[in-house]
Amino acid sequence: MTQHKEVQKKWGKELWIANYDYCGKLLILNKGFRCSMHYHKNKDETFYINKGKVLMEIDNEKKIMLPGDSVRLTQGMKHRFTGLENSEIMEFSTHHEDEDSYRDEVSGEVDLTKLNLPKEETCLVTGGAGFIGSNLSLELEKQGYKVIVIDNFSTGTKENLKGFKGEIREIDVSRPFEIKEKINIIFHQAAITDPRFKDDNEMLRANLEGFKNIIQLAKKNDAKLIYASTANLYGNAKTPMKEDQEKEIITTYGKSKLEMDNIAEQLKDQMHIVGLRYFNVFGPRESFKGRAASMILHLSSQMKENKKPRLFKHGEQKRDHIYVKDVVQATIKATEAKSGIYNVGTGIATSFNELINILNEILKKDLHPEYFDNPYNLKTYQSNTQADTSLAEQNLRWKARYTLKQGIKDYMGWLENE
Ligand SMILES: NC(=O)c1ccc[n+]([C@@H]2O[C@H](COP(=O)([O-])OP(=O)(O)OC[C@H]3O[C@@H](n4cnc5c(N)ncnc54)[C@H](O)[C@@H]3O)[C@@H](O)[C@H]2O)c1
């Protein structure tokens, strides 16, 4: 018995070929339609993608399939296809006696924008074992990107990447290196990040050489480049700080980042390059930074031990504290923004005295600060930070979602469960 049958359906077409020991079918699935397939005989089957692009869902796994891809399914697996473009799927199995052994269910048209599709882009995260880089790498992976982390582990640690499934490579970006894979997006976080690093020349060399090497890699791959700059380059200039205001360089760290921003300015018409001036970031996976970790970590640790939180006299310096989850979202949003340099802060400045009040409330304590003289040269100490966020709101289409209190609560919860 051989059958050839062509059926036109609302979602596309079915072409049948079946005989006693072989059964095949060509499904022509229109874009946006979903087809669930069940067959109720105890056999395996194979699907090949002939044309178009299809989202294959097997149990809870999602995979985008392109022409030439195939998948073998064993009996009992739940599977369905969604046409991301008009697609042709060849379906083969053996030993079906007739088409009645199949049951196809088409669930109608699907809103493709709501599918939370796995991404096809490969991202490279430099400094991915560090504080922000690790949070970013884990989130990118969760969103379906393929992620490669590179880090020289000068400060970062693999501990930060618990649960990360992608590849981790030990590479110093400030020295010549090679990445063979095609990269679509580079998130450049690697840098010497401690403003009080002992060797100014090495800081300048490493941060600038690393950036230049990454620009070459981005150009070679025609990749988008999103890199971390800093609010440190505004120094003690007026607040709220605007991207184009006069800069006040008070550290070599700030100098290295301003030079990076100047290089990026020159390139913004030639490539997708976005610099993000992060303000004072706090959150999970920063504790390895020791002295350079956020004040929120330091003060909360003291207070959890019922010690008086220690502040420089008299606690009225202000910071724009931003939660790392917001920073990660801004960084990912930058892949869709126009080239440029944007502040990533909340726009709200909070004094350290106010911060202690918030921490007392969250930690259920009643501790008063102990003030001591600021040991740093005031010329190199940033007294106040506060972002003007209007350019980021307009061009990144992003605004911080966590209030300081919400961010700290979320963070304290994470620390407890760690
Ligand atoms: N955390 C903040 O509040 C903050 C504020 C403003 C800007 N930034 C910027 O954001 C980025 C990330 O900061 P972070 O707080 O996660 O710092 P971090 O020190 O935790 O992370 C930096 C990572 O880069 C790695 N690294 C350093 N030099 C490298 C090199 N030459 N090659 C490869 N890897 C190298 C380190 O091992 C580390 O894992 C940095 O560029 C930093 O300047 C951070």
The ligand as a MOL file (V3000), in Angstrom:
LIG
                    3D

  0  0  0     0  0            999 V3000
M  V30 BEGIN CTAB
M  V30 COUNTS 44 48 0 0 0
M  V30 BEGIN ATOM
M  V30 1 N 31.4580 47.7300 40.5160 0
M  V30 2 C 31.2500 49.0100 40.3010 0
M  V30 3 O 30.6530 49.7120 41.1470 0
M  V30 4 C 31.6990 49.6440 39.0250 0
M  V30 5 C 31.4590 51.0160 38.8640 0
M  V30 6 C 31.8680 51.6300 37.6880 0
M  V30 7 C 32.4710 50.8940 36.6940 0
M  V30 8 N 32.7150 49.5720 36.8690 0 CHG=1
M  V30 9 C 33.3630 48.8580 35.7620 0
M  V30 10 O 32.6310 47.6980 35.4720 0
M  V30 11 C 33.4980 46.6320 35.0820 0
M  V30 12 C 33.2700 45.4380 35.9800 0
M  V30 13 O 33.5090 45.8460 37.3250 0
M  V30 14 P 33.4310 44.8410 38.5330 0
M  V30 15 O 33.0060 45.6170 39.7170 0
M  V30 16 O 32.6690 43.6280 38.1310 0 CHG=-1
M  V30 17 O 34.9770 44.5090 38.7090 0
M  V30 18 P 35.6920 43.1370 39.0540 0
M  V30 19 O 37.0590 43.5400 39.4770 0
M  V30 20 O 34.8590 42.3350 39.9370 0
M  V30 21 O 35.7550 42.4120 37.6430 0
M  V30 22 C 36.7630 42.6050 36.7000 0
M  V30 23 C 37.1430 41.2440 36.1510 0
M  V30 24 O 38.0850 41.4270 35.1000 0
M  V30 25 C 39.1330 40.4950 35.2520 0
M  V30 26 N 40.2910 41.0960 34.5970 0
M  V30 27 C 41.0330 42.1510 35.0230 0
M  V30 28 N 41.9840 42.4160 34.1350 0
M  V30 29 C 41.8590 41.5100 33.1400 0
M  V30 30 C 42.5610 41.2670 31.9290 0
M  V30 31 N 43.6160 42.0110 31.5580 0
M  V30 32 N 42.1690 40.2490 31.1330 0
M  V30 33 C 41.1140 39.4880 31.4860 0
M  V30 34 N 40.4100 39.6670 32.6120 0
M  V30 35 C 40.7810 40.6740 33.4270 0
M  V30 36 C 39.2760 40.2830 36.7450 0
M  V30 37 O 39.8740 39.0370 37.0740 0
M  V30 38 C 37.8070 40.3390 37.1700 0
M  V30 39 O 37.2180 39.0550 37.1020 0
M  V30 40 C 34.9010 47.1720 35.1700 0
M  V30 41 O 35.3490 47.5440 33.8950 0
M  V30 42 C 34.7510 48.3690 36.0920 0
M  V30 43 O 35.7370 49.3550 35.8100 0
M  V30 44 C 32.3300 48.9330 38.0200 0
M  V30 END ATOM
M  V30 BEGIN BOND
M  V30 1 1 1 2
M  V30 2 2 2 3
M  V30 3 1 2 4
M  V30 4 1 4 5
M  V30 5 2 4 44
M  V30 6 2 5 6
M  V30 7 1 6 7
M  V30 8 2 7 8
M  V30 9 1 8 9
M  V30 10 1 8 44
M  V30 11 1 9 10
M  V30 12 1 9 42
M  V30 13 1 10 11
M  V30 14 1 11 12
M  V30 15 1 11 40
M  V30 16 1 12 13
M  V30 17 1 13 14
M  V30 18 2 14 15
M  V30 19 1 14 16
M  V30 20 1 14 17
M  V30 21 1 17 18
M  V30 22 2 18 19
M  V30 23 1 18 20
M  V30 24 1 18 21
M  V30 25 1 21 22
M  V30 26 1 22 23
M  V30 27 1 23 24
M  V30 28 1 23 38
M  V30 29 1 24 25
M  V30 30 1 25 26
M  V30 31 1 25 36
M  V30 32 1 26 27
M  V30 33 1 26 35
M  V30 34 2 27 28
M  V30 35 1 28 29
M  V30 36 1 29 30
M  V30 37 2 29 35
M  V30 38 1 30 31
M  V30 39 2 30 32
M  V30 40 1 32 33
M  V30 41 2 33 34
M  V30 42 1 34 35
M  V30 43 1 36 37
M  V30 44 1 36 38
M  V30 45 1 38 39
M  V30 46 1 40 41
M  V30 47 1 40 42
M  V30 48 1 42 43
M  V30 END BOND
M  V30 END CTAB
M  END
